[in-house]
Amino acid sequence: MNTNAPTTSGNASVPDPVLRSPGNNRPHGESTRSAVLTVRGLTKTYGAGETAVDAVRAVDLDLAAGEVLLVMGPSGSGKTTLLLMLGALLRPSAGSITVTSRDGVDVDIAAAREKELPVLRSRTFGFIFQDYALLDALTATENIAVAANLAGTTGSAARHRATQLLERVGLAHRAAARPSQMSGGEQQRVAVARALANDPPVLLADEPTANLDASRGRDLARLLRQLADEDSRSIVIVSHDDRLREIADRVLWLEDGQFRHVAALAVDPVCRMQVEPNGPHASWRGEQWWFCSDACRREFVTKPERFTPRPAST
């Protein structure tokens, strides 16, 4: 009987934390390559005393050059808070975030002074947002050139950089288009190009495929993987989108502000939520299925074939 084996079929469809190295037993926050981003004891607390809440709690993490790291978890688990702290957009309450620059210098951005943070961000990170965050009045080229200007590239050099990046993401023919004239997929590709304007070693992406259909979501995922492979650029993605597993080197599960071993989780076949295997459950075709609630269990038991793959024909 299959209960919670980390396979790609049945209820236990959550993969091992290290997708490209099945069976690797290293701690889930570590990578085997040299780290460009090292996080230790990272904590963000809101409130004080009895009302204090840890949005992120004592997180350790290593991000390697060229690695695509996918952070998943339920809503309110601390994913966006973690991403904002990694990108020096939110001060942690405790812990360190050490960035290794291209010339090998280590800087703890958690300890940096406020006036130093804009320079650190512009040299280290590119940001990709769920809602694209493009300026409506500007063309694709101008949106990217503005970011290049902020990173220190000015005038014709900034426009040349924007043109190169539009070619890189396959949108040279849309250089003069404004956001209102572009599809969601095109807008997100422009947003990726803008994130590359300062040539950052690390890209941080917050739900980058959430507003894209299946085809455009896959296209964007392939583009992100290409950027990591060709440029040795590190990418951290926070998302609910299972499609992004295909391009990730590692998948980490964040819940209640802490990383959990994803192999210990199962997938509710009705609502597709990832759940701990200690609640409502049922057996079907020799496998154990776990559910987020009795309601999902009842719906499953009524007609289980609706929610399970057909057995392979022999």
C-alpha positions as CSV (number, residue, x, y, z in Angstrom):
1,M,0.0,0.0,0.0
2,N,1.3,3.4,-0.9
3,T,0.8,5.8,1.9
4,N,3.2,8.8,1.6
5,A,6.1,7.7,-0.6
6,P,7.4,10.8,-2.4
7,T,6.4,9.7,-5.9
8,T,4.9,11.7,-8.8
9,S,1.6,9.8,-8.8
10,G,-1.1,9.1,-6.4
11,N,-1.6,11.1,-3.2
12,A,2.0,11.6,-2.3
13,S,2.9,13.6,-5.3
14,V,5.2,16.1,-3.6
15,P,8.8,15.5,-4.8
16,D,12.0,15.2,-2.8
17,P,13.3,18.6,-1.8
18,V,16.2,18.2,-4.2
19,L,14.5,17.7,-7.5
20,R,17.6,17.2,-9.7
21,S,19.3,14.9,-7.2
22,P,16.8,12.2,-6.1
23,G,17.6,10.6,-2.9
24,N,20.1,13.3,-1.8
25,N,19.8,13.5,2.0
26,R,21.6,16.8,2.7
27,P,19.7,19.4,4.8
28,H,16.8,21.0,2.8
29,G,18.2,24.5,3.1
30,E,21.6,23.6,1.5
31,S,23.1,23.3,-2.0
32,T,26.2,21.5,-3.0
33,R,27.5,24.5,-5.1
34,S,29.2,27.5,-3.7
35,A,26.7,29.9,-2.2
36,V,26.0,33.4,-3.5
37,L,23.4,34.0,-0.8
38,T,23.7,32.6,2.8
39,V,20.9,33.0,5.3
40,R,21.2,32.1,8.9
41,G,18.6,32.3,11.7
42,L,16.4,34.7,9.7
43,T,13.4,35.8,11.7
44,K,10.7,38.4,11.2
45,T,8.5,39.2,14.2
46,Y,5.5,41.5,14.2
47,G,4.2,42.8,17.5
48,A,5.7,42.3,21.0
49,G,5.1,40.3,24.1
50,E,2.1,38.0,24.1
51,T,0.8,39.4,20.8
52,A,4.1,38.7,19.0
53,V,3.9,36.7,15.8
54,D,6.8,35.2,13.9
55,A,6.0,35.5,10.1
56,V,9.4,33.9,9.5
57,R,11.2,31.9,12.2
58,A,14.9,31.0,12.3
59,V,15.3,30.1,8.7
60,D,18.6,28.9,7.3
61,L,19.2,28.8,3.6
62,D,22.1,28.6,1.0
63,L,21.5,29.7,-2.6
64,A,24.1,28.6,-5.2
65,A,25.2,30.3,-8.4
66,G,22.9,29.2,-11.2
67,E,20.4,27.6,-8.9
68,V,16.7,27.9,-9.3
69,L,15.0,27.6,-5.9
70,L,11.3,27.3,-5.6
71,V,9.7,28.1,-2.2
72,M,6.1,26.8,-1.9
73,G,3.6,26.8,1.0
74,P,0.1,27.8,1.9
75,S,-1.1,31.4,1.9
76,G,0.1,33.3,4.9
77,S,3.0,30.9,5.4
78,G,5.7,33.7,5.2
79,K,6.8,33.2,1.6
80,T,6.5,36.9,0.5
81,T,7.9,38.1,3.9
82,L,11.0,35.8,3.3
83,L,11.4,37.1,-0.3
84,L,11.2,40.8,0.8
85,M,13.9,40.2,3.5
86,L,16.2,38.4,1.0
87,G,15.9,41.3,-1.4
88,A,16.7,43.9,1.3
89,L,13.2,45.4,1.1
90,L,12.2,44.4,4.6
91,R,14.4,44.5,7.8
92,P,14.6,41.1,9.6
93,S,14.1,41.0,13.4
94,A,17.1,38.7,13.7
95,G,19.5,36.7,11.6
96,S,21.9,37.4,8.8
97,I,21.6,37.5,5.0
98,T,25.1,37.3,3.5
99,V,25.5,38.1,-0.2
100,T,28.7,37.2,-2.1
101,S,29.3,39.7,-4.8
102,R,30.7,38.9,-8.3
103,D,34.2,40.0,-7.1
104,G,34.0,37.7,-4.0
105,V,33.2,40.2,-1.3
106,D,30.7,39.1,1.4
107,V,28.2,41.6,2.7
108,D,25.5,41.0,5.4
109,I,22.6,43.1,4.1
110,A,20.7,42.5,7.3
111,A,23.3,44.5,9.1
112,A,23.7,47.2,6.5
113,R,22.7,50.8,7.2
114,E,19.5,52.0,5.7
115,K,21.3,54.4,3.3
116,E,23.4,51.5,2.0
117,L,20.5,49.3,1.0
118,P,19.5,51.0,-2.3
119,V,23.1,50.5,-3.7
120,L,23.2,46.9,-2.4
121,R,19.8,46.2,-4.0
122,S,20.8,47.7,-7.3
123,R,24.0,45.7,-7.5
124,T,22.6,42.4,-6.3
125,F,18.9,41.8,-7.1
126,G,16.4,41.9,-9.8
127,F,12.7,41.7,-8.9
128,I,9.9,40.1,-10.8
129,F,6.4,40.7,-9.5
130,Q,3.1,38.9,-9.9
131,D,1.3,42.0,-11.4
132,Y,4.3,43.0,-13.6
133,A,4.5,46.5,-12.1
134,L,5.2,48.1,-15.5
135,L,4.7,51.9,-16.0
136,D,1.6,52.2,-18.1
137,A,2.7,55.4,-19.9
138,L,6.1,54.0,-21.0
139,T,6.9,51.6,-23.8
140,A,8.6,48.2,-23.2
141,T,12.0,49.8,-24.1
142,E,11.4,52.7,-21.8
143,N,10.3,50.6,-18.9
144,I,13.6,48.7,-19.1
145,A,15.7,51.8,-19.8
146,V,14.3,53.4,-16.6
147,A,15.6,50.5,-14.6
148,A,18.9,50.7,-16.3
149,N,19.1,54.4,-15.5
150,L,18.5,53.6,-11.8
151,A,21.4,51.1,-11.9
152,G,23.8,53.7,-13.3
153,T,23.5,53.2,-17.1
154,T,22.3,56.4,-18.8
155,G,21.3,57.9,-22.1
156,S,21.7,55.8,-25.3
157,A,23.5,53.1,-23.3
158,A,20.4,52.5,-21.3
159,R,18.3,52.2,-24.4
160,H,20.8,49.9,-26.0
161,R,20.7,47.7,-22.9
162,A,16.9,47.7,-23.1
163,T,17.0,46.6,-26.7
164,Q,19.4,43.8,-26.0
165,L,17.3,42.5,-23.2
166,L,14.1,42.6,-25.2
167,E,15.8,40.5,-27.8
168,R,16.9,38.1,-25.0
169,V,13.3,37.5,-23.9
170,G,12.0,37.3,-27.5
171,L,10.2,40.6,-27.6
172,A,12.3,42.8,-29.9
173,H,9.2,43.2,-32.1
174,R,7.2,44.7,-29.2
175,A,9.8,47.4,-28.2
176,A,7.4,50.3,-28.9
177,A,4.3,48.7,-27.3
178,R,2.9,49.9,-24.0
179,P,1.6,47.6,-21.3
180,S,-2.0,48.1,-22.3
181,Q,-1.1,46.8,-25.8
182,M,0.6,43.6,-24.5
183,S,-0.7,40.3,-23.4
184,G,0.0,39.1,-19.8
185,G,2.7,36.9,-21.0
186,E,4.4,39.7,-22.9
187,Q,4.2,42.0,-19.9
188,Q,5.8,39.5,-17.7
189,R,8.6,38.9,-20.2
190,V,9.2,42.7,-20.2
191,A,9.2,42.6,-16.4
192,V,11.9,39.8,-16.6
193,A,13.9,42.0,-19.0
194,R,13.6,44.9,-16.6
195,A,14.8,42.7,-13.7
196,L,17.9,42.0,-15.7
197,A,18.7,45.7,-16.4
198,N,21.2,45.9,-13.6
199,D,22.7,42.5,-14.5
200,P,22.0,41.1,-11.0
201,P,23.5,37.8,-9.8
202,V,20.2,37.0,-8.0
203,L,16.6,37.2,-9.3
204,L,13.7,37.2,-6.8
205,A,10.3,36.3,-8.3
206,D,7.0,36.6,-6.4
207,E,4.3,34.4,-8.0
208,P,5.6,35.2,-11.5
209,T,3.1,32.8,-13.3
210,A,0.0,33.5,-11.2
211,N,-1.6,35.7,-13.9
212,L,-0.6,33.6,-16.9
213,D,-2.4,30.7,-18.6
214,A,-0.9,27.3,-18.8
215,S,1.0,27.9,-22.1
216,R,2.4,31.3,-21.2
217,G,3.3,30.0,-17.7
218,R,5.3,27.2,-19.2
219,D,7.1,29.6,-21.5
220,L,8.0,31.9,-18.7
221,A,9.3,29.0,-16.6
222,R,11.5,27.9,-19.5
223,L,12.8,31.4,-19.8
224,L,13.8,31.6,-16.1
225,R,15.5,28.2,-16.3
226,Q,17.4,29.4,-19.4
227,L,18.6,32.6,-17.6
228,A,19.9,30.4,-14.7
229,D,21.7,28.0,-17.0
230,E,23.2,30.4,-19.5
231,D,24.2,33.2,-17.0
232,S,24.8,31.2,-13.8
233,R,22.2,33.5,-12.4
234,S,20.5,32.4,-9.1
235,I,16.7,32.6,-8.9
236,V,14.4,32.4,-5.9
237,I,10.8,31.9,-6.8
238,V,7.9,31.9,-4.3
239,S,4.8,30.4,-5.8
240,H,1.7,28.1,-5.5
241,D,2.3,27.0,-9.1
242,D,3.2,23.3,-9.4
243,R,4.3,23.9,-13.0
244,L,7.4,25.6,-11.7
245,R,8.6,22.3,-10.1
246,E,9.8,21.3,-13.5
247,I,12.5,24.0,-13.7
248,A,13.6,24.0,-10.1
249,D,16.8,22.5,-8.7
250,R,15.2,22.4,-5.3
251,V,11.7,22.8,-3.8
252,L,11.3,24.0,-0.2
253,W,8.0,24.0,1.7
254,L,7.5,27.0,4.0
255,E,4.7,26.7,6.6
256,D,4.2,28.8,9.7
257,G,7.4,30.6,8.9
258,Q,9.6,27.5,8.9
259,F,10.8,25.1,6.3
260,R,9.4,21.6,6.5
261,H,10.5,18.4,4.8
262,V,8.2,18.3,1.8
263,A,8.4,14.5,1.5
264,A,6.3,14.3,4.7
265,L,3.4,16.0,2.9
266,A,0.6,14.6,0.8
267,V,-1.7,16.2,-1.8
268,D,-5.5,16.2,-1.3
269,P,-6.8,14.8,-4.6
270,V,-9.9,16.9,-4.5
271,C,-8.7,20.4,-3.8
272,R,-5.0,19.8,-4.6
273,M,-3.8,21.3,-1.3
274,Q,-0.7,19.9,0.3
275,V,-1.6,18.4,3.7
276,E,0.0,16.5,6.5
277,P,-0.8,12.8,6.5
278,N,-2.5,12.8,9.9
279,G,-6.1,13.8,9.1
280,P,-9.0,12.6,7.2
281,H,-8.1,9.7,4.8
282,A,-9.5,7.0,2.6
283,S,-8.2,4.0,0.7
284,W,-8.7,3.5,-3.1
285,R,-7.0,1.0,-5.5
286,G,-4.5,-0.1,-2.8
287,E,-3.4,3.5,-2.0
288,Q,-4.0,5.7,1.0
289,W,-5.3,9.2,0.2
290,W,-5.2,12.1,2.6
291,F,-7.5,15.2,2.7
292,C,-7.6,18.7,4.1
293,S,-11.1,18.2,5.5
294,D,-14.0,15.7,5.9
295,A,-15.8,17.6,3.1
296,C,-13.0,16.7,0.6
297,R,-12.9,13.2,1.9
298,R,-16.7,12.8,1.4
299,E,-16.5,14.2,-2.1
300,F,-13.7,11.8,-3.0
301,V,-15.4,8.7,-1.6
302,T,-18.6,9.5,-3.6
303,K,-16.7,9.1,-6.9
304,P,-13.0,8.6,-6.5
305,E,-12.3,7.9,-10.1
306,R,-13.0,11.6,-10.8
307,F,-9.9,12.6,-8.8
308,T,-7.4,9.8,-9.5
309,P,-5.4,8.9,-12.6
310,R,-6.5,5.9,-14.6
311,P,-4.4,2.8,-13.9
312,A,-2.0,2.0,-16.7
313,S,-3.3,-0.6,-19.2
314,T,-1.5,-3.8,-19.5
